[in-house]
Amino acid sequence: MEYTTKLKVLSIAGLISTVQYDNLNYMKDSFGTESHARELDIIYGIQPADFKEEYSKTCKSFNHFKTEWRFIRKYFSSLFRKTQKNNDFKTILYLTLNSPPLDFISAFRKQYPDKDIKVLIPIDNKNETEKLIYGFEYYLQNRMNSASLYKMKQNSLNIDVYGLYSEAFSGSDRTRLQYLAPFIKASRIASCKLKPEVIHADNIPFYLGAEFEKKSHYPIKVLQIIHDFSRFEADKKEAFWAAINLVDSNGMKKLCRDKIIKKCIASLFNLHNTKCFCQMRECLDFIYQNYYKLRKYPEKCDDIDENILFNRLNSRILKLFPKMEYENDLYYNTIFHTLKRADFWAVPSKTYYNSILTKPELSGKMFDRICKTKNKSSYISYGYEIPQAVIYKPFTQDDFREARIRNKKYLTREFSKDRIRTRFIDPKFFKSEEYTIKGYLAPFFDTPLIFCKLSADIFTDGTDIALTSIIKLLEEFKNIQAIVNIPNGLENNQIKNWVEFLEEHIGYSGKWLFIDGEINLAQFYASSDLAFFCARNNITTSNHFTAMKYGCVPVALRQGIYNDTISDIFDDMTFGCGFKTKTPVNTEEDIIESFNTAVTKALKLYTQNPASWKLLIKNAINYNAGWTFDKIEKFNRIYSAL
C-alpha cells in the first residue's frame, strides 16, 4: 500500500513536470529564441529533466503503461498550453527615449481596461519627479555608475510614468550608442524592480542580458519595435555622400588633402553625364572651388567606371573617418543580438515589413538575421492624435475653400518683401525668436503653394529630392510658389548652395521662401495646397497626417508608412487623399524623375479639375489617423502571443 501511494505521488509529479517541460520546449520552439529559457526553469524551482529520469526509473516495471502515458501527457500538455495562452498578461512596461505615449496607453486602456501599462523613460533632471523609488549601482565600460529610478508626477490620464536618471546618460544625445548603452543597462535593473510581464521596447535595442536572465525569478517577454534597419549598414554606398555633408571644416580639409580622394573626384568630372555625378555635382563643385581653388574641371584624369570610383571613395572615407565604420559596427552588433534574443519584433509599417523580407539592400548585413527571425516578427501601425492648433482662419470641409484663400493671403502678407526686411512678422508662425529667412512671397493668391518640412539629413530625409524638384518646377511653371523649412539648414553646404542659386536668379523672386528655424506647422499647412514627403527611410513622424488634417494634399514616395496611409487619387477615386510615385523607387536611380511625375500630376489636377481636387481635400481632412480598434487589437494580439 505504501509503495503504491509513493508510486502514485511520483506519477503525478512526473506528469506535471513533464507537461511543464514540454510546454517550455513548445515556447522555445515557437519563438525560436533561448532568451528566457533558464529563468523559466528557475520558476519551477527544479530541472524538469530530473523529474523525467526519476519517473522513468520508477516505472520500469510498467512498460505496458508507456504507450497510454504518451497520450495522457500530450493531452494534459495541450490543456496546459491552452490555459497558459488564455492566462492574459496584466502588466506591460513601455520603454522609450521619447515622450511617454499617453495617447496610445489611453486608447489601449479604453479597449482593454484590465491591462496595466507603465512607462519608463530617461530623464535629464529631477524637477518633474514625485518620489525616489529605487537607487542602485551598475557596472559598465570598466567603471561603476549609479542610477536612480523615480516616479514622475501624476498626469491627467493617471498613467504611471517612471524616470531613470544617471550621470552616465542624462543630458546627452541618447541616440548615440555610447550614451544609449548605459541607459539600456540601467533600464534592465529598473525593469526587474518594476516586474512587468511584457517589455515593449520602442526603437531601443533592448534585451535583458545573461546576468539578468539568470537572476530573474519571473518570465519577462520582450517586444522589440524597430523603426528602420538602414542605419545599421556600415559599408553602404552613401559613406562619401554622408562625409561631405556632415563633416566640419577641419574634416573637409582632411578629406580634400587625401591623394586618393583627390584623384577619384578628378576622375568623376570626366563622367559628366552619369546620374550620380549630376546628383552630387553641386557638392563636388563646392569642393573644387573652396578647397582645390580650381575654376575649371580637370581634363586629364583616369577614365574609370563610376561605380568603381564611388566604391573607392566610400572605402577611403571609412578609413579616413574610422569612427563612422566603428559606430555602424556597434549598432549592427547591438541590433543583431537584439533580434536574436527578442521574443518578438515588429516594424511600424506593413509596406516596409514586406520590403525588408525581400530586399537585402534595405537592411544590408542584417538581412540574414531578419529572415531567420521572421517567424517571430510582424508589423504594427501607429496612431497619431493630431491636436487642434490655433490658425488664422479655422475651417471645416464645407467652408474650406474660403478659409484657404484667407489663410494664404495672411501668410503671403506676413512673408512679403517689406515685412521680412523690417522683421515685422507675426511671431505666431515661429516656436522661437531664432530663425533666418531667405527669399519672400509675392501676393499670387491663385497659384498653387507648395510647403516642404525637411531636415539637414539630406539623403535619409530625401531633402535632395524635394530641393531638386522645386527648382525644376520653378523652371517649368510660371505660376507656382514654394516654402521650405529646414532647421539649421544653412549650416549645410549643399542646402546653402541651393539657397544661393535661387537668390542669383531674379526670375524666381517672389516665388520661394526658405526658413531656417523651428516653426508652427499647422498654419503653414492650412495655407498651402501641396506638401512634399520624400524620406527614403521608414519614417514614423506625423507630419503628413498634420498636412491632411489641415487640407494640404501630400505628394509622397510609394514606400513605408506613406504607402500604408496615403491613397493615391488615381488608384482610388473614391477615398484618394494624395499622390504617390507610380512604383517604390527607393533603390532606383530615377527617383527624382519619378517624384516629379507625381508632382506634375498633382498640379494638373489642381488647375484642370476643381471638383476632383475638392474631393481630394475632403478625403484628406476626414482621414482618421488616430488609434483605431484594429491598431490597438494588433498590439494586444502580439502581447498575448508572447
N, C-alpha and C positions, 0 to 999 in steps of 0.2 A: 504493500500500500504506500509506504514511504517512497519507494523507488518510482512508483507510478506518478505520485504527486510531483516529485522532483522533475520527472521527465516532462510532465505537462507544463510546469513552470518554464523549463528550458525551451520547450517547443514554442510557447507563446512569446518568450523573449527573442528566440531566433526568428520567429515570424515577423515581429515588429521591427527588429533590427535589419532584417533582410529587405523588408519593404522600404524602410528608410534609406538603406544603402542603394537599392535600385532607383529610388527617386532622386538621389544625389547624382547617380550616373546619368539619369534621364535629363536632369537640369544641365549637367555638364555637357552632354552631347547636344542638347537643344541650342545652347548659346555658344558652343564652340570655344569656350574660354575656361581657364583654370584660375581665374582671378580670386574667387572666394571659396574654393573647394575646401581648403583647410579650415577656414573659420566656420563653415557649415559642419564639419566633423566635430569641431570643438563644442558646438551647440549641444550635441547629443552626449558629450562627455566621455565618449569611448569610441575606439575604432571599430566600425561595423564589421570589418573583416574578421576580427577576433571572435565575434558572435557566430559568424558563419562556420568558422573552423570548429568551435566548441559544439555547435549544434550537429555538425557532420559527424564528429567523433561519437557523440551520444547516440545518434540514430543509426549506427552501423547495422544493428540487428533488425532494422525496419526498412530493408531495401524495397519491399513491396509498396511502401508508402511514398517513395520518391516521386513517382510519376504523378500521383494525385497532389503531392506537395507543390509541384511546379504550378499546377493550375490554381491552387489556393493562393500561392504567392503572387501570381500575376493578377489575380482578381483583386486582392487587397492592395496591391501596388497601384492598380488603376484607380481604385477608390481613393487612395491617399493622394494621388496626383490631382484628381478632380477636387478633392477637399482643399488642397493647397492652392489650386488655381482660383477657387471661389472665395478663399480667405483673403479678402481685399486688404490692400495696404491702407495705412491710415496717415502716415507722416512722410512728407516729401521735403527735402531741403534744396532750394533753388540757389545755385551758386553762380554768381555773375560779377563781372567787373563794372557793369554799368549801373544805372539807377534801378531800384527794385521794380520788377514788373507787376505793379499793383493792379493794372487793368486785366492782365491775364489771370492773376490769382483771384480777383474778384469775380470774373466770369466763370472760372473753374469752380469756385465755391457755390455759386448760384446753381450750377448744374449738378454738382456733387457736394452737398453740404456736409457730409460726414468725413470729408478729406481735410487734412490739415497741412497747409503749405507754409513753410518758413523760408526766409531769405537770408543768405549770408553774403555780405559784400565787404570789400576792403575799404577802410576809411582813412582819411588823411589827418583828421584831428578828432578830438573827443567832445566837441561842442554840442553835437546833436545826440549824444549818448544819454541814456537814462540811468543805467547802473552797470557795474562790473559783474560779469558772470563768472569768468574764469581767467586766471593768469597762468602762463606756462612758458617753458623754455624749449627750444628745438635746435637741433644741430644741423647745420648746412654749410657747405663750402668751407670746411675746416674751421668753423667758428661757431660759437654758441650765440643764438639770438633769443630774444624774449618777445612774447606776443601777448595780447590781451583780447579777450572776447567780451564784447559789450552788447547789452540790449539797447537798441535805439529807441528814441522817443516814439510814443504811440502816434500812429497815423489815423486819418479819418476812417479808413476801412478796417481798422483793428487787425491788421496783418502783422505778424511777428517778424521784425527785421533785426538781424544781428550784424554788428560791425566788428571787423577784425583789424586790430591796429598793431603795427610793428615798425620799428625804425628801419628795418631791412627793406621794406617795400612801400610804406606810406609816404605820400608826397612825391612819388616817382612815376615815370611812364611805365605802367604795368603791362603794356603790350610788348615791351622788350623782355626777352626771356630771363635776363639777369635779375629783373625785379619780379617777374611772374613766378619764378621758381620758389623763392621763399614764401610767397603767398600760398602757393599750392601746398607746400609742406606744412605751413601753419594751419591751413584750412582742413587738412587731414585730421589733425589733432582736434580741432574745433568740431568737426563732423562727428567724431567718436563721442565727444561730450554731449552733443545735441541728440544723438541716437536716432537718426532718420532711418526709414526703411528703403527709401529711394533717394539718391542724389542726382539732381538734374543739373548738369554742368553745361552752362550756356557759353559755347565758344571758348572754353577753358580746357586745356589738355590735362584733365584731372583723372587720377586713379589712386586707389588707397595706398599702394606700395606694400612691399613684402612685410615690413616691420609692423604695419598696422593690421594686415590680414591675419598675421599670426596671433596678435594680441586681442583682436576684436572677438566679442562673445555674442554677437548678433549679426544676422545677414544684412549687409548693405549692398544694394544694387546700384549701379552707376549707369545713367543715361547720358551719353555724350552727344551734344549738339555741336556740329562743326559747320561754320558758315561757308568757308571757301578753302579749297585744297591748293590753290595755285601758289600761295606764298611759301609752300614747303619744297618747292623745286629749286635746288641750288644752281644747277647749270642751265637754267632756261636762257633763251637767246635774247632776253631783254637786259642782260648784265651791262652791256655797253650803253644802251639807252638809259638805263637807270643811273649809271655813274655820271653821265654828262648832265643829267638833270638834278641830281641830288647832292653831289659833292660841292664843297665850298671852294673859294678861290684858290686856296693852297692845294686842294685836291686836284683842281683843274690844271694847275701848273705842273704838278707831279705827273698827271696823265699826259699832258702835251709834251713834256720833256722826253718821254719814253720813245726810243727809236722805232720800236716795233709798231706802237700806236701811230706814230707819225707816218710811217711807211704805208700802213694799211689805210689810213684816212686819205693819203695822197692817191692810192690806187682806186679808192671809191669815186674820186672825182673823174676818173676815166670811164665810169659807168653811168653816164648821165641819165639814161632812160629807165633805169630799174625803179620799181615801186618803193622798195625800202629806202633807196637813196633819196627819192623825192619826199618821202615822209620825214626824213631826218635832215633834209638839206639846210633848213634854217639853223639847226644846231651846228652842223658842220661849217656853215658859213661863219657862224659866230666864233667858232674855234679858230678858223683861219684868220679872221680879221682882228681878233683880240689877243691871240696867243702866238700865232705864227707871223702876224704882221704882213700877210700877203693879200693882195687885192685880186691877183689872177690865180686861176686854178692851175696846178702843175700840169705840164704837157707830157713829161717823160715819167712814166711810172709803170709798174707791173700790170699786165692785163690778166687778172685772175677772176675766177668766178665769184660772184657776190656772196654766196653762201659760205664759201671758204674764208673770205675776208672777215665776215661777221663772226664766224667761229673763232678765228684767230683773235679778233678784238675782244670777244667775250672771255676767252680763256686768259688772255693777258690782263684784262681788267680784274679778274678774280685773283690773279697773282699779285697785282699791284695793291689791291684792297682785299686782303685775305679775310678781313672781318666780315665782308659780305657773304663769303662762302661758309665761314665758320658759323655765323648765326643761322644760316639756312640749314646747315647740317644739324645744329642743335634743335631747331624746330622740327626737322624731319624725324630725328630720333625720338623726340618727345611725342609727336603725334603718332609715330609708328607704334610705340608701346601703349599709347592711349587706345588706339583702335584694337590692338591685340588683347588688351585686358579689360576693356569696357564690356559690360553686359549687353549693351545695345547702343547703336549710334544712328544719328539721323542728320539730314541736311534740310534747311528750310525752303525747299523748292522741289516740286515734282519734276520739272524740266531738268534742273541741274542734277538731280539724283539719277535720272535715266542717262544723262550725258556722261557723268563720271564713271558709270559702269561700262561704257562702250568706247570712250575717247581717252586714250592714255595721255594725250597732250595736255589735258586739263589738270592732271594731278602728278604727272611725271613719275618719279620713283615710288610714289605712294600707290600707284595703280594696282600692283600685285597684291598689296595688303588690303586694298579696298575690295578687290574681287574675292579674296579669301575670307573676308568677314561679311560679305553681302548677305549671308543667311541670317545675320543678326542686325540688320540695318533697314532703314526705311526713310521716308520723307515726312516732314510736317509742314504746316503752314502757320505763319504768324498772323495775328490780328492786330490792327492798328486803330486805336481810338483817336481820331483827329480832333483836337479841341477847337471849339469855335473861337476864332480870333476876331479882334476888332478891326474892321476895314472901313474905308471911307464911305462906301455905299453898299450896305448889305443887300442881299437879293435872294430870290427863290427861283425855281426853274421856270416860273411863269413870267416874271419880270426881269429875266436875266439880261436880255439884250439892252434895255435902257440902263441898267446898272453897270454893265460892262463899258458902255460908252462914257459914262460919268467917271468911273474908276480910271479909265485910260486917259481921259482928259486931265484928271487930277495928277496922275503920275507924270505925264509929259510936261505939265506945267511946272511941277516941282523940280524936274530934272532938265529944265530948259537951260540954254546957254547963260542967260543972265543970272538965274538962281544959283547955278553952280559956281559962277565967277564970284558972287557975293557970299557964298556959303549960307544962303538963306533958304534952307531946305527943311521941310517938316521932319523933326527928329523921330517921329513915329516909324519912319522907314528903317531905322537902324537900331541895333541892340546896344551899341556903344558909340562914343564920340570919335573913336579911332577908325577912320576909313579914308580911302583915297578914291577919287572919281576921275575917270578919263572919258573924253567924249561927251556928247549931250544928245538930247532927243528934240527933234523939231516937231511942231504940232500937226502931224499927219494922222488924223483920227481914224480914217477909213482904211489904213494899211494894216496888214497883219503884224502883230507884235510877238516876237519870239523871246522867251526867257530861258536861260540856262544857269542852273546852280551846279557848279563844278568844283574841283579841288586841284591842288598843285600836284597830286599824284597822277601824272599825265597818262601813263599807259593803263594803269588799273582802272581809273575812273573814266577812261575814254575821252579825256579833255581834248586830245589832239583831233579826235573825230568831230567833236562839236565845233571847235575853232575853225578847222578847215572847211566844214560845211557852211559856216556863217559867211566866210569870205566868198565862197562860190555863189551863195545866194545873193549877196550884195552885188556881185558882178552880173548875175543873170536877171534879177528882178529889180526894177526901179523903185517900186513902192513896197518896201519892207523895212522893218526896224528890228533890232536885236539888243537884248540886255544880257550881259554876262556877269555873274558874281563868282569870284574866286577869292576866298580869304587868304591873305599872304601870297596872292598870285604874282605880284610884281617882283617878288624875291626870286622867282623862277625865270631863268634866261629866255627860255622858249616862249613863255607867256608874255614876257616883257617885249620881245621882238614882235609878237603878234600885235600888241597894242601900238607899238611904234609904226608898224606897217600901216595900220588903219589911220593913224594920225597924219601920215605923209600923203595919203590920198584924199584930196579935197572933195572929190566926188562922193565920198562916203560920209561926209559931215552931216550931222543931224540924224543919222540912221543907226548909230550904235552907241552903247553906253557900257562902260566897264567899271565895276565896283569892287574894290579890294577892301573887304571888311565884313563883319557879321551883320546880316540884315534880317528883317521880319518878313518871312517868305509869303505869308498869307496875302498881303496887299499886292505884291508883285505878281503872284499867280492870279489874283482876282482881276488884275488889269491887263493880263497877257492872253493871247489867243492860243499859242503853242508853247510846249516845253520839251526840251531835248533830254533824253536819258540814254547815255551811251556807254555805261560801265561795262567793261569786259569781264570783270569778276562777278561772283554771285553776291549782289548787294542785299542788305537787309534793312535799308532805310525806308522811311515812309514818305519821301518827297513826292513820288509820283501819285500817291494817294492824296496828298495835300493838294497837288495840282488839280486832280479830278474833282475834289470837293469844291474847289472854287472855280470850276468851269474852264480850266486851262487844259486843252487836249494834249495828251502825251504822245510823243513820237519816240519809239524805243527800239533797241535791238531785240530780236526774237530769241531770247535766252533767259534762263533763270527765272526769277520772280516776275520779271517783265512779261515773259511769255505766259506765266500762270495767271496773271491778274489783269492783263490788258487784252481786250478782244479787239482785233482789227476790224474796222467797219466794213472792209471788203471781204472778210471771212464770215462775219455775222452782221447782216444788215439790220437785224432787229435789236440786238443788245451791244453792238460795237461801241466802244468808248475811247478808241485811239487808233494809232497806226504803228505797225511794226515792219521790220525788214522782211522780205519775202521768205528767206531761209535763215537758219542760225549761221552767223558769219564770224563767230569769234576766232576761227582759225583760218579764215580765207584772207587772201591778200587784198581783195577788192572791198574791204569792209566800209571804207568811206564812200565809195560809189554806191554801194547797196543802201547805205543810210540816206544818202542824198536822194535816191529814188523814192524812198518812203516820204521824205520831207516834201518833195515836189508834188507827190500825190495829195498830200495834206493841203498844200497851198492851192492846188487846183480845185479841190472840193470846197475850200473856204470861199473862193472867188466865184465859182461857177454853179454851185449847188447849195444855196442858203437853207433849203428845207432839210437836206441831209446833215448839214452842219448843226442845225438846231437840234436834231435828234441825237447827234453825237454828244453835244454838250449835256443834254438831258440825261443820257445814259451815264455819262461821267459823273455828274452830280449825284445821281441816285445809287452809285456803286457802293455796296456795303463792304467796307474793308475791315470791319470790327471782328470781334471774337464770336464767330457764329457757332452753332451747335456742332457742325461737322469738325471744325478745327479743334474744339475742346475735346470732342469724343476721340479724335485720333491720339491726342496726348494720353487720355485715360486708357485707351487700349494698349498703348506701349507700356505705361506704368504697370498695368495689370499683367501684361505678358512677362514682366520681369519677376 
